[in-house]
Amino acid sequence: MIQVAVAGALGRMGQAVIEAVQAEDDLQVVAGIDIQATGAASVSSGWLLCNRLDEALERTQPRVLVDFTVAEAAAANALEAVNRGVSPVVGTTGMNAEQLQALRDASRQRQVGAFVAPNFALGAVLMMHFARIAARYFDSAEVIELHHDRKIDAPSGTAVKTAQDMLAARGQPFRSNSPTKEPLPGARGGELGGVRIHSVRLPGLDSHQEVIFGGQGQTLTLRHDTLGASAFMPGILIAIRQVLSRNELVVGLDELLGLT
């Protein structure tokens, strides 16, 4: 039985993770951590609800911490977990290179597996994999990512990681149109290595992304649509089960799915 703690337990994703973990025969939720919690209290379902990570880890001794909070909190939570011998599985986007490097160093030093993914939806991971393949054959590409209006970062971590992976696969910048006239500044979106990234934020959306490649006389469009939090659960369960067999930081589901 793998004991799991969930940070951000009272949020939409935290609640979905708890439900998914509790439904598995080999996994068990032992603690939930959320700053909205009023203290530490035993929950009727058998796990502990706390507003402090250190107290939750000390009292319940989980083997894995799943974190869907915000970038700053997730980075600190992951480091504390690793230093206590607990493997973090982080789905929060927005962690910067310095935060990832600090987690990588701690994980190697303590020989504790850690996992960070910009997206846990298997379809999104496959879309990014196909985009890396296509990047070798097209000279121009743009990314359009669409999310609900409560998302705090733009562009999304998935969009940025997609563009970075495409550039790595291509080995050089993409060709990008730069208009000579731009009556509305920013209309062409953000730019990363010649890949234009456009962010849409609207109520009614969940999580969606298109990668459009352009070539002579043709275009290729890859699109993934997430219709609810349940889309992320299979990937999260894979990460929970596999992170314990690692002794360093793994970024992205690709390696766990054999796509690298």
Secondary structure, 3 states (H helix, E strand, C coil): CEEEEEECCCCHHHHHHHHHHHCCCCEEEEEEECCCCCCCEECCCCCEEECCHHHHHHHHCCCEEEECCCHHHHHHHHHHHHHCCCEEEECCCCCCHHHHHHHHHHHHHHCCCEEECCCCCHHHHHHHHHHHHHCCCCCEEEEEEEECCCCCCCCCHHHHHHHHHHHHHHCCCCCCCCCCCCCCCCCCCEEECCEEEEEEECCCCCEEEEEEEEECCEEEEEEEEECCHHHHHHHHHHHHHHHCCCCCEEECCCCCCCCC
